[in-house]
Amino acid sequence: MAIEDVGLAPSTLVFLVLGLTLAAFVWGRFRYDLVALSALLGSVMLGLVPAEDAFMGFGHPAVITVAAVLVLSKGFERSGLVDIIADQILKVGDRLILQLLALVGTVLVLSGIMNNVGALALLLPVAMRMAREHDTSPSLLLMPLAFGSLLGGLMTLIGTPPNIIISSYRGNVSGDTFSMFSFAPVGGVVALAGLAFIVLVGWRLTPKRSGQASAADMFDTANYLVELKVNDESKAKGLTLQQLRDELEESIPVLAVVRDDNRQAGYSFHGMLQAGDILLLEAGPEELKLLEDKAGLSAVAELEGDDEDEEARDLAAEEASDSHPPVDTEGLQLVEVVVRNDSMMINRSVRQLRLNHQFGLHLVAVARDGTRLKQRLRDIRFQTGDILLLQGEENEIAESLPALGCLPLANRNLSLGQPRKLLLSMAIFAAAIVAMLLDVLPAAVALSSAALVSLLIGVLPLREGYQAIDGPVIVLLGAMIPVGEALETSGGADLIAQALLQWGADWPVVVTLVGLFILSMLLSNVINNAAAALLMAPIAVSLARGFEVSLDPFLMVVAVSASCAFLTPIGHQSNTLVLGPGGYRFGDYWKLGLPLSVIVLLVSIPMILWVWPLST
């Protein structure tokens, strides 16, 4: 289908495609990479993007650079950096302001040299541990930490995808890209202003969720673990644990089997159950009834008598857990994780994922919005931000969590650390930065070379290198780059720019810059920030040409504002990742995010005009 067959102007078709794309992004029914790919293919079919150029975006320097940065960031995560940082941060004491200064200040620095989501991933377990040790609500720490990761990304070329996109776009237009630290004068001042506001005032605007001071409270296994005994008459006698699950048609996790005072972890028990065996498992009253009726198991501590009514059964379940001292779970390899917004688990259940058979993991509990879910585990469909308590072998957990799209929050007697190669990792990264600063190599080539060397010498295993590349983000960028170019080639960007020029004709250029900033910032709060930068960059170029001023301040406005997704939990992965652990609600983000956005606007516009003047 060609454009002339449709009977509409190219710019009109572009607006139609983008309107539907933005609506799909906001709706959230389909993941953003699928939406972007649909927009690309739709543009090709409408003749807006030449078929031979449809997939040129996947080889674009911005896409390659983002992929390389993700690999290098993963190398930092494996290097033991988190252990060094945790040891220092945890020394700051119990004063909240000092804790915020240490956490947010550290994530600012890390976000400047690695992917900002990776920086948050390093410090999230540290923040949770700090909250537990000092009996602080995580909600006071996690939102400032997430916002700090966004602010830190403003400082360098590789800090956030919008900076990489804007630099590449400038290269396409003027032939000269931004350098590694071109963003530092503006981004650094904005980041410091944001840090000062968050530490001194902003944390007071974050909600304090009572009862969330410890994720261990949500997953206090001593309160939920019950012991059930296999009797001579039990149907479970002579069955393996897998056969028992099949019989029950329920995936109740057995944490351990106790036989003759010897305990064996459930995941490694493959024999047949015998009379006298005690099963240590996670169950509530409903599950206990199922286990008694279908398997003939009885609680070790149960009510006397034969009263069969449901109230008595519920009381028996409570007695089973409350009358016993806490069960020692040491060695059972429990780990708490949060479900990322790009996780394969979203909208799927344990049975659909085959969590035990395919990944070797047992689901012990799920918490959502700060409270533990009481429904049957098999019926739960996972959502972004859910907190899961998983059990499995250490190696299986370390390998399975990246594949599932889960981020460790804290661990219990479990170390996910890898060999310490921090100095080697930093040396490779520093060599790439020097090559970029001296214009020896362009950013995409320098960073890709550094990523390759890291893989070749074993700083990062090849498998983990591929896992580090965020497929949905790469597809989003590769698909939206041609669509963004179609906005420019069709004349759509010029039409939007003309409308803004007419609106700002009687006002100084700075007023239009403010309008561009607000528009881009609002867009980044409802769609991916990389997509916002791709869509706003051609509009910024058209505005600069219309005013006949320098291109740089307009592009810098887009770079800064596209990374200011402070108003919603869906605008950026960092915001989404702290939603569950912090116990936040959707409407909590703007309370801190709105004043922070205003401060960023008030600081960044003057700084941009000072560093990047309008005069060409």
KEZA-623096 format. One line per 3 residues: their letters; for each residue x, y, z of C-alpha. Coordinates in steps of 0.001 Angstrom, whole numbers, plus 524288, in hexadecimal, padded with zeros to 5 digits. Each point is the difference from the previous one (the first is absolute). Last residue first. Layout:
// KEZA-623096
A> X,Y,Z ~ ... $
// end
This chain:
// KEZA-623096
TSL> 860F7,876C3,83E6F ~ 7FABB,8087C,80B05 ~ 7F73F,7F866,80925 $
PWV> 80A84,7FDC2,80A32 ~ 803D9,7F226,8043A ~ 80692,80118,80D58 $
WLI> 7F867,80BF0,804A0 ~ 7F35B,7FCB6,7F8FB ~ 80095,7F20E,8050D $
MPI> 802CC,8048B,80DEA ~ 7F4AC,80991,7FFBB ~ 7F6B2,7F53F,7FB21 $
SVL> 80554,7F55E,8090B ~ 7FE0C,80645,80D4C ~ 7F1D8,80445,7FEFC $
LVI> 7FBFC,7F3AC,7F8A0 ~ 80709,7F6DE,8096F ~ 7F9C4,8071C,80B6F $
VSL> 7F282,7FECB,7F9E0 ~ 80215,7F177,7FDA5 ~ 8041D,7FE39,80E3B $
PLG> 7F3B8,8071C,80460 ~ 7F7D5,7F6A5,7F7BE ~ 80768,7F379,8032D $
LKW> 7FEE6,80080,80EC9 ~ 7F132,80020,80094 ~ 7FF4F,7FB5D,7F1DE $
YDG> 8048E,7F268,803B5 ~ 7F5EE,7FC84,80A41 ~ 7F467,7FF42,7F6B8 $
FRY> 8039B,7F2AB,7FA90 ~ 80109,7FA0D,80D8A ~ 80C94,7FD0B,80736 $
GGP> 80350,7F455,80899 ~ 80E5E,80327,7FE9E ~ 803BA,7F241,7FBDF $
GLV> 7F491,7FF9A,7F65E ~ 801B1,80D0A,7F905 ~ 80EDF,80024,800E7 $
LTN> 8021C,7F8EB,7F319 ~ 7F5C9,8080C,7F8DA ~ 806C6,80CE8,8028D $
SQH> 80D18,7FAB5,7FB59 ~ 7F986,7FA40,7F3F2 ~ 7FBA2,80D7B,7FB80 $
GIP> 7F339,806C0,7FCC5 ~ 7F75B,7F5A7,80639 ~ 80124,803E9,80E5C $
TLF> 7FAE2,80DA2,7FD18 ~ 80409,80E2D,80205 ~ 80ED9,7FF94,8003A $
ACS> 802DB,7FCA5,7F1D6 ~ 80A52,80A8B,7FE5C ~ 808C7,7F905,7F639 $
ASV> 7F8FB,80554,7F409 ~ 80120,80D9B,805FA ~ 80EDE,80005,80056 $
AVV> 8029B,7FAD8,7F24E ~ 7F4C2,807CF,7FA24 ~ 80526,80CAF,805B5 $
MLF> 80D9E,7FC65,7FB4C ~ 7FADF,7FE72,7F225 ~ 7F9F7,80D87,80076 $
PDL> 80C3F,8060B,805C2 ~ 80881,7F996,7F57C ~ 7F8F4,803DD,7F37F $
SVE> 804C0,80DF3,7FFFC ~ 7F65E,80A62,7FB8E ~ 7F852,802A5,7F3A4 $
FGR> 7F325,8001E,80799 ~ 7FA1A,7F69F,7F625 ~ 80C99,7F83E,7FF24 $
ALS> 8005B,7FE33,80EB3 ~ 7F1AA,7FC1A,8000D ~ 80206,7F5FD,7F52A $
VAI> 80B5D,7F9ED,8076B ~ 7F804,7FF39,80C8E ~ 7F4CE,7F978,7F8AE $
PAM> 80986,7F618,7FA4B ~ 8050B,7FCD5,80DCA ~ 7F281,7FED8,80664 $
LLA> 7FC1D,7F2B0,7FA9E ~ 80CF6,7F926,8023D ~ 8018C,80632,80D65 $
AAA> 7F26C,7FB76,8043E ~ 802D2,7F24D,7FAF0 ~ 80C66,7FF8E,8082C $
NNI> 7F859,804B6,80BD8 ~ 7F642,7F4C2,7FED1 ~ 7F210,804EE,7FFC8 $
VNS> 7F6F4,8069E,809D0 ~ 8096D,80814,80812 ~ 808FE,802A2,7F480 $
LLM> 7F502,80702,7F8E3 ~ 7FDE6,80954,80B4B ~ 80E89,80343,8000A $
SLI> 8005C,8022E,7F144 ~ 7F473,80953,8006B ~ 80543,8072E,80BE7 $
FLG> 80D8B,801C6,7F9FE ~ 7FAA1,8045C,7F2E9 ~ 7F779,80A20,806D4 $
VLT> 80BB5,804CA,807D4 ~ 80806,800FE,7F389 ~ 7F4C8,80766,7F9B7 $
VVV> 80068,809B5,80B3B ~ 80EC3,8011C,7FE75 ~ 7FE11,80489,7F20B $
PWD> 7FA1C,80CB7,804FE ~ 7F160,801B0,7FE03 ~ 7F7A8,805D1,7F560 $
AGW> 802B0,7F50F,7F66B ~ 7FEA8,7F575,80A5B ~ 7F30C,7FA52,7FBA3 $
QLL> 80371,80214,7F1D2 ~ 80CEA,7F91A,80202 ~ 7F961,7F4E9,8073F $
AQA> 7F695,7FDDD,7F4B9 ~ 80B2B,800F1,7F658 ~ 807B0,7F5F4,807CD $
ILD> 7F4A6,7F67C,7FFB1 ~ 7FEBA,801B3,7F14D ~ 80ECA,7FEF1,7FE26 $
AGG> 80052,7F33A,8078F ~ 7F546,7FA85,7F757 ~ 8070E,80385,7F36D $
STE> 8003B,7F1F9,7FB52 ~ 80ED1,7FF76,800F7 ~ 7FFF4,80445,80E50 $
LAE> 7F583,7F707,80572 ~ 80574,7F553,7F739 ~ 80D07,8017A,80717 $
GVP> 7F90A,7FD3B,80CCB ~ 7F9D3,7F3E2,7F9FC ~ 80D62,7FB9B,7FB24 $
IMA> 80593,8018C,80DD0 ~ 7F408,7F9E2,80678 ~ 802A3,7F1FA,7FBD2 $
GLL> 80E5D,7FF0C,803AB ~ 7FDC8,8075D,80CB0 ~ 7F479,7F7DC,80483 $
VIV> 80668,7F35C,7FB89 ~ 80C31,80354,807DC ~ 7F7C2,8039E,80BDF $
PGD> 7F851,7F344,7FF27 ~ 80C79,7F7F1,7FEB5 ~ 80708,8058B,80BDF $
IAQ> 80DCD,7FB7D,7FD69 ~ 8048F,7FA93,80D0E ~ 7FB93,7F23D,7FC6C $
YGE> 8094F,80012,7F476 ~ 80B43,803AD,808D9 ~ 7FB70,7F640,80A24 $
RLP> 8019F,7F503,7F631 ~ 80D39,80523,7FBA0 ~ 8054E,7FFDC,80DC9 $
LVG> 803F6,80D7A,80521 ~ 80DA6,803F8,8040E ~ 8040D,7F3EB,7F869 $
ILL> 80AD5,80535,7F75F ~ 7F81C,7FF46,7F376 ~ 7F35A,8052E,805E5 $
SVL> 8062D,80C23,805D3 ~ 807B3,80206,7F35C ~ 7F34D,7FFCC,7F842 $
AAS> 7F96A,809C9,80913 ~ 80BA8,8091F,7FEFC ~ 7FFD7,7FEE1,7F136 $
SLA> 7F170,802F6,7FFD8 ~ 8029A,80BEC,80884 ~ 80A76,80550,7F6F5 $
VAA> 7F8A0,7FCE5,7F36B ~ 7F310,805FD,8044E ~ 8069B,80BD0,8061D $
PLV> 80827,80390,7F420 ~ 80E64,7FC42,8008D ~ 80C9B,807AB,80143 $
DLL> 7F871,80C58,8030D ~ 808CF,8026B,80BCF ~ 7F43A,7FFDC,8091A $
MAV> 7FA86,7F3A5,7F9CA ~ 80CB7,7F866,800D7 ~ 801A0,8049C,80E16 $
IAA> 7F249,7FB1F,8033B ~ 802C0,7F2AD,7F9FC ~ 80CA3,7FEAE,807AF $
AFI> 7F8C6,8039B,80C86 ~ 7F606,7F528,7FD9C ~ 80A95,7F5DC,7FE23 $
AMS> 806F6,804A1,80C50 ~ 7F343,7FFED,807BE ~ 7FD4D,7F1CE,7FC9C $
LLL> 80DDE,7FBFA,80348 ~ 7FF67,80700,80D02 ~ 7F2C3,7FA0A,80382 $
KRP> 80333,7F204,7FCC6 ~ 7FB40,7F988,80C71 ~ 7FA4E,7F2DF,7FC9D $
QGL> 7F11A,7FF8E,800BE ~ 7F64D,803B0,80A85 ~ 7F29B,7F9F0,80131 $
SLN> 80236,7FCB8,80E2F ~ 7F566,7F958,807B8 ~ 7FDE4,7FEDD,80E8A $
RNA> 7F349,80745,7FE28 ~ 8005E,80978,7F4C7 ~ 7FB70,80DA0,7FD4A $
LPL> 7F95B,80703,7F4F5 ~ 80451,7F74D,7F4D2 ~ 7FACE,804C3,7F2C4 $
CGL> 7F721,7F75A,7F7EF ~ 7FF13,7FEF3,7F138 ~ 7FE1B,7F148,7FF8C $
APL> 80CA9,7FDD2,7F88A ~ 80760,80928,80914 ~ 7FAA2,7F8BC,80BFC $
SEA> 802A9,7F254,7FABA ~ 80ED3,7FF8F,7FFDA ~ 80295,8054B,80DB0 $
IEN> 7F47A,7F85F,80589 ~ 80492,7F364,7F9B2 ~ 80DB8,801D9,80546 $
EEG> 7FB20,8025F,80DD4 ~ 7F694,7F4AB,80037 ~ 7F1D0,8037B,8012C $
QLL> 7F5E5,8076C,807B2 ~ 7F8C2,80C3D,7FBF6 ~ 7F941,80ADA,8078C $
LID> 7F9DD,808EB,7F607 ~ 7FD80,80E9A,80046 ~ 7F6B8,804B7,7F576 $
GTQ> 80480,80C7B,7F92F ~ 7FA72,7FC91,7F2AF ~ 7F536,7F609,80169 $
FRI> 7FFCA,7F14F,801E0 ~ 7F3C7,7F80C,7FDDE ~ 7FCC6,7F931,80CAE $
DRL> 7F739,7F406,7FF21 ~ 80AB7,7F5D7,80279 ~ 80432,8071F,80C44 $
RQK> 7F2B0,7FEC7,80623 ~ 7FB0B,80CE5,8053A ~ 805B2,8068D,80C05 $
LRT> 80844,80A71,7F96D ~ 809D7,80639,80945 ~ 7FEB8,80E9F,80163 $
GDR> 80883,80B3D,7FB4D ~ 7F8C8,802CB,7F36C ~ 801DB,7F1CE,7FBF8 $
AVA> 806C1,7F51B,8075D ~ 801D1,7F22D,7FB00 ~ 80428,7F3E6,80789 $
VLH> 807AC,7F351,7FF25 ~ 801DA,7FE5E,7F161 ~ 80924,7F4AD,7FD90 $
LGF> 80AFE,80130,7F624 ~ 806BD,7F5FD,7F74A ~ 7FE26,8087C,7F3E5 $
QHN> 7F8ED,7F708,7F68E ~ 7FA09,7F604,8092B ~ 7FD76,808D4,80BAC $
LRL> 7FBA6,80C6B,7F93E ~ 7F7FB,7F90F,7F5C3 ~ 7FCB0,80DB9,7FB3B $
QRV> 7F1DD,7FC8F,7FD31 ~ 7FEE8,7F8F0,80CFF ~ 805BC,80B4F,80794 $
SRN> 7F692,8098A,7F9AD ~ 80194,809BD,7F4EA ~ 7FB90,80E22,7FED0 $
IMM> 80E1D,804B0,80183 ~ 809B6,7F4D6,80199 ~ 807E0,802F9,7F3B0 $
SDN> 804F4,80C0A,806FF ~ 8010A,80D13,7F907 ~ 7F9A9,807A5,80B17 $
RVV> 8090B,7F993,809D5 ~ 7FAE8,7F67E,80A3D ~ 80660,8024D,80D3C $
VEV> 8080F,7F5A8,806E0 ~ 80163,7FA3A,80D98 ~ 8090C,7F455,80178 $
LQL> 7FEF2,7F382,807DA ~ 80AE8,7F601,7FFA1 ~ 7FAEE,7F5AB,80984 $
GET> 80D15,80008,806EE ~ 7FAFE,806D5,80C12 ~ 7F140,7FF13,800F1 $
DVP> 7FF9B,7FCE3,80E7D ~ 7F1D4,7FE8A,803A6 ~ 7FA8E,809E4,80982 $
PHS> 7FAD2,7F9A8,80C5E ~ 7F385,7F854,7FE5C ~ 7F2C4,803B7,80598 $
DSA> 7FDA0,80AB5,7F5E6 ~ 801A8,7F851,7F36A ~ 7F7FB,7F3D9,8024E $
EEA> 7F745,8071E,80992 ~ 7FBDA,80943,7F537 ~ 7FD04,7F4A8,7F714 $
ALD> 7F837,7F94C,80A9B ~ 7F82C,80C64,801FF ~ 7FCB6,80013,7F19A $
RAE> 7FC19,7F1C3,800C7 ~ 7F76D,802B3,80BC5 ~ 7F91F,80AE5,7F8C0 $
EDE> 7FE0C,7F726,7F445 ~ 7F870,7F5B5,8076E ~ 805B6,7F29E,801A9 $
DDG> 80055,7FEA7,80EA9 ~ 806F6,7F31F,80241 ~ 80653,8029C,80CFB $
ELE> 80CFC,805D5,803FE ~ 804C7,80BA1,7F877 ~ 80C5A,7FEDA,7F811 $
AVA> 80EB3,80145,801C7 ~ 806E6,7F713,7F674 ~ 7F5B6,8036C,7F5F3 $
SLG> 7FA6F,7F441,7F91F ~ 80237,7FAD1,7F248 ~ 7F598,7F75D,7F9EF $
AKD> 8039A,80408,7F233 ~ 7F31F,80482,7FA3F ~ 7F843,80441,80BE7 $
ELL> 80B31,803CF,8090B ~ 8080E,806E6,7F5A8 ~ 7F41A,80731,7FAB8 $
KLE> 7FBEC,80467,80D95 ~ 80DCE,804B8,8029C ~ 7FFDE,80793,7F335 $
EPG> 7F3DB,8075B,80408 ~ 80523,802B2,80DB3 ~ 80CF2,80562,7FB1D $
AEL> 80BE1,7F8F7,7FAE2 ~ 80EB0,80101,7FE0B ~ 806C4,7F33F,80288 $
LLI> 80812,7F7CA,80937 ~ 7FC1D,7F207,7FD84 ~ 801F7,7F660,80B13 $
DGA> 802C0,7F1CB,7FCE0 ~ 7FA80,7F661,809D5 ~ 7FA62,7F6DA,7F5D2 $
QLM> 8084F,800B6,7F3D4 ~ 80085,8092B,7F473 ~ 806C6,7FAFE,7F3E7 $
GHF> 80D29,8054E,7FBC1 ~ 80378,80BF4,7F7F7 ~ 80324,80A0D,80A7B $
SYG> 808DA,80A91,7FA32 ~ 7F5B4,80A97,7FE32 ~ 7FA14,7FCDF,80D27 $
AQR> 80C64,80275,807B5 ~ 803E8,7F444,80843 ~ 7FEAC,7FF78,80EBA $
NDD> 80510,7F51A,80871 ~ 7F8E3,7FE30,80CE6 ~ 7FBD9,7F251,7FBEF $
RVV> 7F9D7,8056D,7F39B ~ 7FD3F,80E7C,7FE14 ~ 7FC10,8044C,7F253 $
ALV> 8026F,80E33,7FC53 ~ 7FA6F,80BF3,7F941 ~ 7F42B,7F956,7FA14 $
PIS> 7F9D8,80A08,7F708 ~ 7F168,7FDFE,7FD99 ~ 7FE7F,7FEB6,7F14E $
EEL> 7F211,7FACE,7FFCF ~ 7F9F8,7F527,7F7FF ~ 80019,7F898,80CE4 $
EDR> 80370,7F2F7,7F9C5 ~ 80996,8066B,7F6B6 ~ 80671,8070D,80B54 $
LQQ> 800F7,7F328,80770 ~ 805D8,7F95F,7F41D ~ 80A39,80AC0,7FF82 $
LTL> 802DC,7FE6C,80E77 ~ 801CA,7F166,7FE0D ~ 7F52E,7F70D,80460 $
GKA> 8010E,7F408,808BB ~ 7F80F,8061C,80AFA ~ 7F8B9,80BE5,7FACA $
KSE> 7F30F,7F8C5,80133 ~ 80222,8007F,80E95 ~ 7FBB0,7F40C,807D2 $
DNV> 80D7A,7FCFD,8057C ~ 801A1,80E6A,80354 ~ 8078A,80AC1,7F8EB $
KLE> 8012E,80BCD,808EF ~ 7FDCA,80E41,7FCAD ~ 80872,80B1C,8052C $
VLY> 7FBD4,80DE5,7FD3D ~ 80770,80BF4,7FB59 ~ 7F7CE,80C4D,7FFDB $
NAT> 80406,807CD,80BF7 ~ 80DFD,7FB29,7FFAD ~ 8007B,803E3,7F1AB $
DFM> 7FF46,80E6E,80316 ~ 7FE88,80427,7F1D3 ~ 7F907,80CFB,8013F $
DAA> 80738,802DD,80C9D ~ 80CBA,7FC1D,7F954 ~ 7FD65,80B07,7F67A $
SAQ> 802FB,808A4,80B63 ~ 7FBEB,80DC1,802FC ~ 7F39E,7FDF2,7F837 $
GSR> 7F68B,7FFCD,80B68 ~ 7FCF7,80E4E,7FEC8 ~ 801C3,805B7,7F26E $
KPT> 8061F,80D45,80158 ~ 7FBD3,807C2,7F431 ~ 80A69,8081E,7F913 $
LRW> 7FEB3,80EA9,80192 ~ 8094A,800A9,80B9A ~ 80A62,7F9B2,7F775 $
GVL> 7FFB1,80C3B,7F779 ~ 804E1,809D3,809D3 ~ 80E6C,7FEE6,8037C $
VIF> 80439,7F368,7F954 ~ 7F711,800EC,7F430 ~ 80241,80E84,7FDAD $
ALG> 80EC7,7FF2B,8015A ~ 800B5,7F42B,7F6F9 ~ 7F780,806AC,7F5D1 $
ALA> 808BC,80BF6,80013 ~ 80BF3,7F739,7FEEE ~ 7FA0A,7F899,7F487 $
VVG> 7FC2E,80C9F,7F90C ~ 80DBF,80562,801B9 ~ 80609,7F373,7FAD5 $
GVP> 7F69C,7FECB,7F4A1 ~ 8029E,80DB2,7FB1A ~ 80EC9,7FFFF,800B1 $
AFS> 800E1,7F126,7FE21 ~ 7F871,7FE26,7F356 ~ 80BC1,8024F,7F745 $
FMS> 8072E,7F5F7,8084D ~ 80062,7F469,7F6B6 ~ 7FFF0,80846,7F3C1 $
FTD> 7F452,8053A,7F889 ~ 7FF85,7FC19,7F1B8 ~ 8049A,807DB,7F447 $
GSV> 7FAB1,7FE52,7F236 ~ 7F5DA,80AB7,801BA ~ 7F343,7F892,7FE1D $
NGR> 80409,7F1BC,8011D ~ 809EF,802FB,80AA3 ~ 7F5E1,8079C,807B2 $
YSS> 7F723,7F434,7FF49 ~ 80AC8,7F75C,80552 ~ 801FB,80909,80B8C $
III> 7F15D,800B0,8026F ~ 7FEBD,7F135,7FFB4 ~ 80B84,7FDBC,8091B $
NPP> 7FAD0,80A1C,8098C ~ 7F258,7FA13,7FF4C ~ 805C9,7F266,802F8 $
TGI> 804FD,803CF,80D8E ~ 80D32,801A0,80691 ~ 807EA,7FCEB,7F3D2 $
LTM> 801DA,80DFE,7FB64 ~ 80256,80523,80DA0 ~ 7F9A2,80811,80AC1 $
LGG> 7F17C,7FDF1,7FDC5 ~ 80088,7F1D0,8047A ~ 80253,80489,80DE1 $
LLS> 7F2A7,80684,80072 ~ 7F8FF,7F382,7FC11 ~ 80750,7F7DE,80A31 $
GFA> 7FCD8,80A5B,80A29 ~ 7F18B,7FEA2,7FD02 ~ 800DA,7F17E,80316 $
LPM> 80795,80253,80CA3 ~ 7F6A2,80AC5,80458 ~ 7F4CE,7F65A,7FD9E $
LLL> 8070A,7F539,80771 ~ 80422,806BD,80C88 ~ 7F3DB,8051E,806FD $
SPS> 7F7C6,7F4CC,7FABA ~ 809B1,7F673,805F7 ~ 7FA52,8036D,80D6E $
TDH> 80B2F,800A2,8098B ~ 802BC,7F5D8,80A85 ~ 80E8E,8033C,7FFA3 $
ERA> 804D0,7F287,7FBEF ~ 7F434,7FD7E,7F774 ~ 80064,80CE7,7F8B2 $
MRM> 80EA2,7FEA3,7FDCE ~ 7FE1B,7F24A,7FA9E ~ 7F599,804D8,7F6A4 $
AVP> 808AC,80B42,7FBA5 ~ 80B70,7F6DD,7FD94 ~ 7F764,7F680,7F87D $
LLL> 7FBA4,80B52,7F733 ~ 80DC0,80531,7FE37 ~ 80523,7F740,7F530 $
ALA> 7F306,7FF28,7F8C8 ~ 7FEE4,80ECE,80056 ~ 80D0F,8012E,7F91E $
GVN> 7FBC7,7F5E2,7F600 ~ 7F38D,807B0,7FD6F ~ 8086F,80C1C,7FE14 $
NMI> 808B7,7F963,7F5EC ~ 80E18,8027A,803BA ~ 809AC,80B0C,80239 $
GSL> 7F6D7,80B2F,80357 ~ 7F650,7F745,806CF ~ 80AB5,7FBE3,80974 $
VLV> 802B2,80DFD,80446 ~ 7F1C3,80377,8023F ~ 7FDA9,7F2BD,80674 $
TGV> 80A72,80343,80A06 ~ 7FA47,80D44,80341 ~ 7F25B,7FA3C,80147 $
LAL> 80464,7F55C,80963 ~ 809C2,8079E,80826 ~ 7F7F7,80C7B,800BF $
LQL> 7F3B3,7F84E,802E9 ~ 80694,7F89D,80B22 ~ 805BB,80CA7,80530 $
ILR> 7F28A,8065E,7FFF5 ~ 7F9F9,7F420,8069A ~ 80957,7FFF7,80B73 $
DGV> 80237,7F1BB,803DC ~ 80E6D,7FE9A,7FD34 ~ 80843,802D6,7F3FB $
KLI> 8076D,7F31A,800CA ~ 7F65B,7F8AF,7F75E ~ 80469,80842,7F485 $
QDA> 80E1A,7FB69,800D4 ~ 7FDD6,7F14E,800B5 ~ 7F50B,800EE,7F61E $
IID> 808A5,806D6,7F608 ~ 80A9A,7F5AA,800CD ~ 7F61F,7F4F5,7FF57 $
VLG> 7F8CB,80647,7F499 ~ 80C7E,80163,7F82C ~ 80275,7F17A,800A3 $
SRE> 8033E,7FF15,7F191 ~ 7F36F,7F99C,7FBB7 ~ 7F83A,80CB7,8001E $
FGK> 80B09,80749,7F93A ~ 80000,7F5E4,7F511 ~ 7F15D,801A1,7FEC0 $
SLV> 8022F,80E77,7FDB5 ~ 809BB,7FCD6,7F531 ~ 7F5E4,7F776,7F932 $
LVA> 7F55A,80A49,80143 ~ 80945,80A82,7FAFD ~ 802FB,7F7CB,7F3F8 $
AVT> 7F18B,7FE3A,7FCE5 ~ 7FD6A,80EA1,8018B ~ 80B7A,80334,7F711 $
IVA> 7FB7B,7F689,7F581 ~ 7F256,805D8,8002D ~ 8052E,80DED,7FF40 $
PHG> 8096A,7FC59,7F51A ~ 7F48D,7FB58,7F788 ~ 800D9,7F1D1,7FBB3 $
FGM> 7F26F,7FCBE,80511 ~ 7FAF4,80C92,7F9FD ~ 802F3,7FB3C,7F24F $
FAD> 7F4D3,7F664,8017D ~ 7F5E0,8068B,7F770 ~ 809B0,80657,7F6A9 $
EAP> 7FD98,7F6CC,7F475 ~ 7F15B,800E8,8027A ~ 8003A,80ECA,7FEDC $
VLG> 7F992,80647,80C00 ~ 7F394,807E8,7FE0D ~ 7FB24,7F6CC,7F578 $
LMV> 7F3DC,7FC12,8077B ~ 804D4,7F205,80123 ~ 80D1C,804C6,80509 $
SGL> 7F99D,808DF,80A14 ~ 7F79E,7F4B6,804C2 ~ 80C1F,7F797,8013B $
LAS> 806AA,80A4C,80848 ~ 7F41F,802D4,8087E ~ 7FE08,7F16D,8025C $
LAV> 80E4F,7FEDA,80402 ~ 7FE36,80B30,8098E ~ 7F3CA,7F9E5,805F9 $
LDY> 806CA,7F2E0,80159 ~ 80B8C,80692,806A8 ~ 7F6DF,8077E,8090A $
RFR> 7F96D,7F3F6,80593 ~ 7F1A4,7FE8E,7FCAA ~ 7F4C0,803AA,808F2 $
GWV> 80761,80C12,80496 ~ 7F53A,8098A,7FC91 ~ 809CD,80B43,80026 $
FAA> 808F5,7F98D,7F607 ~ 7F462,7FBE0,7F7B7 ~ 7FAD1,80DE9,7FFDE $
LTL> 80D88,804FB,7FC63 ~ 800B4,7F679,7F498 ~ 7F241,80353,7FB49 $
GLV> 80370,80E68,7FFFD ~ 80D1F,7FD48,7F9B1 ~ 7F9C7,7F883,7F4CB $
LFV> 7F582,80A5A,7FE02 ~ 809D4,80B1D,800D2 ~ 80868,7F91C,7F5ED $
LTS> 7F43F,7FE0D,7F735 ~ 7FCAB,80E70,800C5 ~ 80E05,803AF,7FCDB $
PAL> 7FFEC,7F70C,7F426 ~ 7F38B,8067B,7FAB9 ~ 7F43E,7F719,7FEDE $
GVD> 7FA46,7F922,7F417 ~ 80332,7F255,80499 ~ 80454,7FB2D,7F2A2 $
EIA> 80909,80BB7,7FE63 ~ 80724,7FBE5,80C4F ~ 80303,7F28F,7FAC9 $
M> 7FA52,7F2EF,8041E $
// end
